[in-house]
Amino acid sequence: MIHITSFANPRMAQAFVDYMASKNIHLKIKPSQEQAVFELWLEDEQLQPQVQKELDIFLQDPNHPRYLEASWHTGSADTQFQYRNYLTWGYLKEQSGPLTIAVILLSIVVYLWVEMTDAREVLRYLAWPIGDQQTELWRWFSPALVHFSLSHIGFNLALWWFLAGQVERKLGTGKLFTILLVSALFSNWGQSLFSENNFGGLSGVVYALVSYVWLTGERRPESGVSVPRGLMIFSIIWLFFGYFDVLGMHIANAAHTSGLIIGLLMGVWDNRHSFKHQSSR
């Protein structure tokens, strides 16, 4: 067998396979080991020139009606590939790392503690330190693990997994650990100036990750981390609305702003060489 090409889009791969089947040329689809690319293989190597010619035409206009028609006539409900189920524990682990998962699990445990007892009871042990609590060092970071509602923890953990998973896989657990500690400390401190110790949530850290990953992706695309610009814009709009109290909920605006700032500062520092290279051109 000979490898013909690879597609990231499984539907495109199947369309070309169906079209070639209509010409009595049989190709096989094999998911790559990374499960992100679908490889096309040809059994009869003598047919490679013909297949390559048809592939060149296909790539010019893969949405041409003749390919859809071929799928209708030669395709079947039992296609050669299977769409992957992304709602699995295996996929969550694959797209993250031990620290990402540890924070998710710790946050869930603390949230269950809040639900089974009372938020004030949990804050007795995990709230930002005041008075003689300054030596209880975990309190400088632990408010980030405390959430007060299902929507609160769900929103934060979804963004944490998406952003922290990228950082841990591409930049390393050490880098994520540094961002987590620095942003938790800085955003908790910022919110404490307005709420004393009556606050909690991972959103300050999430905002730091949004700005850090966005800047890193813009300055160093080869790093493999990125934030959709739409998410960055949404984060700024959400921050803006929070200050004008139009969302009808209590929002830790200071933690969000502090996190956004510290994330940008860390991003500028880590990508300082990219700025130097640009200025020297």
GITA-V607979 format. One record per residue. N is the residue number from 1. PSI is psi as a letter, one per 40 degrees, with the letter a starting at -180 (999 if undefined). OMEGA is omega in degrees with one decimal (NA if undefined). D_CENTER is the distance of its C-alpha to the mean C-alpha in whole Angstrom. Layout:
n:N psi:PSI omega:OMEGA d_center:D_CENTER
n:N psi:PSI omega:OMEGA d_center:D_CENTER
//
This chain:
n:1 psi:i omega:-178.5 d_center:37
n:2 psi:h omega:-179.3 d_center:35
n:3 psi:h omega:-177.3 d_center:32
n:4 psi:d omega:-179.0 d_center:32
n:5 psi:i omega:177.6 d_center:28
n:6 psi:i omega:178.2 d_center:24
n:7 psi:h omega:171.9 d_center:22
n:8 psi:d omega:-179.1 d_center:18
n:9 psi:h omega:-177.6 d_center:20
n:10 psi:d omega:179.6 d_center:22
n:11 psi:d omega:177.0 d_center:24
n:12 psi:d omega:178.7 d_center:25
n:13 psi:d omega:-178.7 d_center:26
n:14 psi:d omega:179.7 d_center:28
n:15 psi:d omega:-179.8 d_center:29
n:16 psi:d omega:177.7 d_center:31
n:17 psi:d omega:180.0 d_center:32
n:18 psi:d omega:-179.5 d_center:34
n:19 psi:d omega:179.0 d_center:35
n:20 psi:d omega:177.2 d_center:37
n:21 psi:d omega:177.8 d_center:38
n:22 psi:e omega:176.6 d_center:40
n:23 psi:e omega:178.3 d_center:42
n:24 psi:f omega:173.8 d_center:42
n:25 psi:h omega:-172.1 d_center:40
n:26 psi:h omega:176.4 d_center:37
n:27 psi:i omega:176.8 d_center:34
n:28 psi:i omega:176.4 d_center:32
n:29 psi:h omega:177.3 d_center:28
n:30 psi:h omega:175.1 d_center:26
n:31 psi:i omega:177.6 d_center:22
n:32 psi:i omega:-179.5 d_center:22
n:33 psi:d omega:179.6 d_center:21
n:34 psi:e omega:178.1 d_center:17
n:35 psi:e omega:179.9 d_center:17
n:36 psi:e omega:-177.7 d_center:16
n:37 psi:i omega:-179.8 d_center:19
n:38 psi:h omega:-176.2 d_center:22
n:39 psi:i omega:176.3 d_center:25
n:40 psi:h omega:-177.5 d_center:29
n:41 psi:i omega:-179.3 d_center:32
n:42 psi:h omega:-179.1 d_center:36
n:43 psi:d omega:-177.1 d_center:38
n:44 psi:h omega:-175.3 d_center:41
n:45 psi:d omega:-179.8 d_center:41
n:46 psi:d omega:-179.0 d_center:44
n:47 psi:e omega:-175.3 d_center:42
n:48 psi:d omega:179.8 d_center:39
n:49 psi:d omega:-180.0 d_center:41
n:50 psi:d omega:179.8 d_center:41
n:51 psi:d omega:-179.0 d_center:37
n:52 psi:d omega:177.5 d_center:36
n:53 psi:d omega:179.1 d_center:38
n:54 psi:d omega:179.5 d_center:37
n:55 psi:d omega:178.7 d_center:33
n:56 psi:d omega:178.4 d_center:34
n:57 psi:d omega:-179.5 d_center:35
n:58 psi:d omega:-176.2 d_center:32
n:59 psi:d omega:177.4 d_center:30
n:60 psi:d omega:-178.9 d_center:32
n:61 psi:g omega:-176.3 d_center:31
n:62 psi:e omega:-179.2 d_center:29
n:63 psi:e omega:-180.0 d_center:30
n:64 psi:i omega:-177.6 d_center:33
n:65 psi:d omega:-176.8 d_center:35
n:66 psi:d omega:179.7 d_center:37
n:67 psi:d omega:175.3 d_center:34
n:68 psi:d omega:179.1 d_center:33
n:69 psi:d omega:178.7 d_center:37
n:70 psi:d omega:178.7 d_center:36
n:71 psi:d omega:179.2 d_center:34
n:72 psi:d omega:-174.3 d_center:36
n:73 psi:d omega:-174.7 d_center:39
n:74 psi:e omega:-179.5 d_center:38
n:75 psi:i omega:178.4 d_center:34
n:76 psi:i omega:178.4 d_center:34
n:77 psi:d omega:-180.0 d_center:32
n:78 psi:g omega:-178.0 d_center:31
n:79 psi:i omega:-175.6 d_center:29
n:80 psi:e omega:178.1 d_center:29
n:81 psi:i omega:176.5 d_center:25
n:82 psi:h omega:174.8 d_center:23
n:83 psi:h omega:-175.2 d_center:20
n:84 psi:i omega:174.2 d_center:17
n:85 psi:h omega:-176.2 d_center:17
n:86 psi:e omega:-179.9 d_center:13
n:87 psi:f omega:179.6 d_center:14
n:88 psi:i omega:178.2 d_center:15
n:89 psi:d omega:179.5 d_center:15
n:90 psi:d omega:179.9 d_center:16
n:91 psi:d omega:178.3 d_center:12
n:92 psi:d omega:178.8 d_center:10
n:93 psi:d omega:-177.9 d_center:12
n:94 psi:d omega:-176.5 d_center:12
n:95 psi:e omega:179.3 d_center:8
n:96 psi:a omega:-179.4 d_center:9
n:97 psi:i omega:-174.7 d_center:12
n:98 psi:d omega:-179.6 d_center:15
n:99 psi:d omega:177.1 d_center:14
n:100 psi:d omega:-178.6 d_center:11
n:101 psi:d omega:-179.4 d_center:13
n:102 psi:d omega:179.2 d_center:16
n:103 psi:d omega:177.6 d_center:15
n:104 psi:d omega:-178.3 d_center:14
n:105 psi:d omega:178.4 d_center:17
n:106 psi:d omega:179.3 d_center:19
n:107 psi:d omega:178.9 d_center:18
n:108 psi:d omega:178.6 d_center:19
n:109 psi:d omega:179.9 d_center:22
n:110 psi:d omega:178.7 d_center:23
n:111 psi:d omega:176.8 d_center:22
n:112 psi:d omega:176.2 d_center:25
n:113 psi:d omega:177.7 d_center:27
n:114 psi:d omega:-178.1 d_center:27
n:115 psi:d omega:-177.2 d_center:28
n:116 psi:d omega:-179.8 d_center:30
n:117 psi:b omega:-179.4 d_center:32
n:118 psi:i omega:-177.8 d_center:31
n:119 psi:d omega:-179.5 d_center:29
n:120 psi:d omega:177.7 d_center:32
n:121 psi:d omega:179.6 d_center:33
n:122 psi:d omega:-179.0 d_center:29
n:123 psi:d omega:175.1 d_center:29
n:124 psi:d omega:-176.3 d_center:33
n:125 psi:d omega:-172.2 d_center:31
n:126 psi:e omega:-175.7 d_center:28
n:127 psi:i omega:175.9 d_center:28
n:128 psi:h omega:-173.7 d_center:28
n:129 psi:h omega:172.3 d_center:32
n:130 psi:i omega:178.3 d_center:35
n:131 psi:b omega:-176.3 d_center:38
n:132 psi:e omega:178.6 d_center:39
n:133 psi:e omega:-174.3 d_center:36
n:134 psi:d omega:-178.4 d_center:35
n:135 psi:e omega:176.8 d_center:35
n:136 psi:g omega:-165.8 d_center:33
n:137 psi:d omega:-178.5 d_center:30
n:138 psi:d omega:-177.1 d_center:27
n:139 psi:d omega:178.9 d_center:28
n:140 psi:e omega:-176.3 d_center:26
n:141 psi:d omega:-170.4 d_center:23
n:142 psi:d omega:177.1 d_center:23
n:143 psi:d omega:179.8 d_center:23
n:144 psi:d omega:-178.0 d_center:19
n:145 psi:e omega:-174.2 d_center:19
n:146 psi:h omega:177.3 d_center:22
n:147 psi:i omega:-170.0 d_center:21
n:148 psi:e omega:178.3 d_center:23
n:149 psi:i omega:-179.5 d_center:22
n:150 psi:d omega:179.1 d_center:20
n:151 psi:d omega:179.1 d_center:18
n:152 psi:d omega:-178.4 d_center:18
n:153 psi:d omega:-178.9 d_center:16
n:154 psi:d omega:-179.9 d_center:14
n:155 psi:d omega:-177.7 d_center:13
n:156 psi:d omega:-176.7 d_center:12
n:157 psi:d omega:177.0 d_center:11
n:158 psi:d omega:179.2 d_center:8
n:159 psi:d omega:176.7 d_center:7
n:160 psi:d omega:-179.2 d_center:7
n:161 psi:d omega:-178.1 d_center:6
n:162 psi:d omega:-175.0 d_center:2
n:163 psi:d omega:-178.0 d_center:4
n:164 psi:d omega:178.3 d_center:7
n:165 psi:d omega:177.4 d_center:6
n:166 psi:d omega:-176.9 d_center:6
n:167 psi:d omega:-176.6 d_center:9
n:168 psi:d omega:-179.0 d_center:11
n:169 psi:d omega:-173.6 d_center:11
n:170 psi:d omega:-174.6 d_center:12
n:171 psi:e omega:174.8 d_center:14
n:172 psi:i omega:179.5 d_center:15
n:173 psi:d omega:179.5 d_center:15
n:174 psi:d omega:179.3 d_center:18
n:175 psi:d omega:178.5 d_center:16
n:176 psi:d omega:179.9 d_center:13
n:177 psi:d omega:178.8 d_center:16
n:178 psi:d omega:179.2 d_center:18
n:179 psi:d omega:-179.7 d_center:16
n:180 psi:d omega:-177.1 d_center:16
n:181 psi:d omega:-176.6 d_center:19
n:182 psi:d omega:-177.5 d_center:20
n:183 psi:d omega:176.8 d_center:18
n:184 psi:d omega:179.9 d_center:19
n:185 psi:d omega:-175.3 d_center:23
n:186 psi:d omega:-178.8 d_center:23
n:187 psi:d omega:175.9 d_center:21
n:188 psi:d omega:178.5 d_center:23
n:189 psi:d omega:-180.0 d_center:26
n:190 psi:d omega:-179.9 d_center:26
n:191 psi:d omega:-179.3 d_center:26
n:192 psi:d omega:178.8 d_center:29
n:193 psi:e omega:-177.5 d_center:31
n:194 psi:d omega:-174.4 d_center:30
n:195 psi:e omega:-174.4 d_center:30
n:196 psi:b omega:178.7 d_center:32
n:197 psi:f omega:-177.7 d_center:30
n:198 psi:g omega:-179.7 d_center:29
n:199 psi:i omega:177.7 d_center:26
n:200 psi:i omega:176.9 d_center:22
n:201 psi:i omega:-176.4 d_center:19
n:202 psi:e omega:-172.0 d_center:15
n:203 psi:d omega:176.3 d_center:15
n:204 psi:d omega:177.1 d_center:16
n:205 psi:d omega:179.2 d_center:14
n:206 psi:d omega:178.3 d_center:11
n:207 psi:d omega:176.7 d_center:13
n:208 psi:d omega:178.6 d_center:14
n:209 psi:d omega:178.3 d_center:10
n:210 psi:d omega:-177.0 d_center:10
n:211 psi:d omega:179.9 d_center:13
n:212 psi:d omega:-177.9 d_center:13
n:213 psi:d omega:178.4 d_center:10
n:214 psi:d omega:-178.2 d_center:11
n:215 psi:d omega:179.5 d_center:15
n:216 psi:d omega:178.6 d_center:14
n:217 psi:d omega:178.9 d_center:13
n:218 psi:d omega:-176.4 d_center:16
n:219 psi:d omega:-177.4 d_center:18
n:220 psi:g omega:-178.9 d_center:17
n:221 psi:d omega:-178.8 d_center:15
n:222 psi:e omega:179.1 d_center:16
n:223 psi:d omega:177.9 d_center:14
n:224 psi:e omega:178.0 d_center:11
n:225 psi:i omega:-179.7 d_center:9
n:226 psi:i omega:173.8 d_center:8
n:227 psi:h omega:174.9 d_center:8
n:228 psi:h omega:-177.9 d_center:10
n:229 psi:d omega:176.5 d_center:13
n:230 psi:d omega:178.1 d_center:13
n:231 psi:d omega:177.8 d_center:11
n:232 psi:d omega:179.0 d_center:13
n:233 psi:d omega:178.4 d_center:16
n:234 psi:d omega:-179.4 d_center:15
n:235 psi:d omega:179.3 d_center:14
n:236 psi:d omega:179.2 d_center:18
n:237 psi:d omega:178.3 d_center:20
n:238 psi:d omega:178.0 d_center:19
n:239 psi:d omega:-179.9 d_center:20
n:240 psi:d omega:180.0 d_center:23
n:241 psi:d omega:-178.9 d_center:24
n:242 psi:d omega:-179.0 d_center:23
n:243 psi:d omega:-179.0 d_center:26
n:244 psi:e omega:172.9 d_center:29
n:245 psi:f omega:179.3 d_center:28
n:246 psi:e omega:-176.4 d_center:28
n:247 psi:e omega:175.9 d_center:25
n:248 psi:f omega:179.2 d_center:27
n:249 psi:i omega:178.1 d_center:26
n:250 psi:h omega:-176.7 d_center:26
n:251 psi:h omega:179.8 d_center:23
n:252 psi:g omega:-174.5 d_center:22
n:253 psi:d omega:-178.5 d_center:23
n:254 psi:d omega:178.1 d_center:24
n:255 psi:d omega:179.1 d_center:21
n:256 psi:d omega:-178.7 d_center:19
n:257 psi:d omega:178.8 d_center:21
n:258 psi:d omega:179.0 d_center:21
n:259 psi:d omega:179.5 d_center:18
n:260 psi:d omega:-178.3 d_center:17
n:261 psi:d omega:-177.0 d_center:20
n:262 psi:d omega:176.4 d_center:20
n:263 psi:d omega:177.2 d_center:16
n:264 psi:d omega:-180.0 d_center:18
n:265 psi:d omega:177.5 d_center:21
n:266 psi:d omega:177.8 d_center:19
n:267 psi:d omega:177.8 d_center:17
n:268 psi:d omega:-179.4 d_center:21
n:269 psi:d omega:-177.1 d_center:22
n:270 psi:d omega:-178.3 d_center:20
n:271 psi:f omega:-175.8 d_center:20
n:272 psi:d omega:-179.3 d_center:24
n:273 psi:d omega:179.6 d_center:25
n:274 psi:d omega:177.1 d_center:23
n:275 psi:d omega:178.7 d_center:25
n:276 psi:d omega:-179.2 d_center:29
n:277 psi:d omega:-179.0 d_center:28
n:278 psi:d omega:-177.5 d_center:28
n:279 psi:d omega:-177.6 d_center:31
n:280 psi:e omega:-179.0 d_center:33
n:281 psi:999 omega:NA d_center:33
//
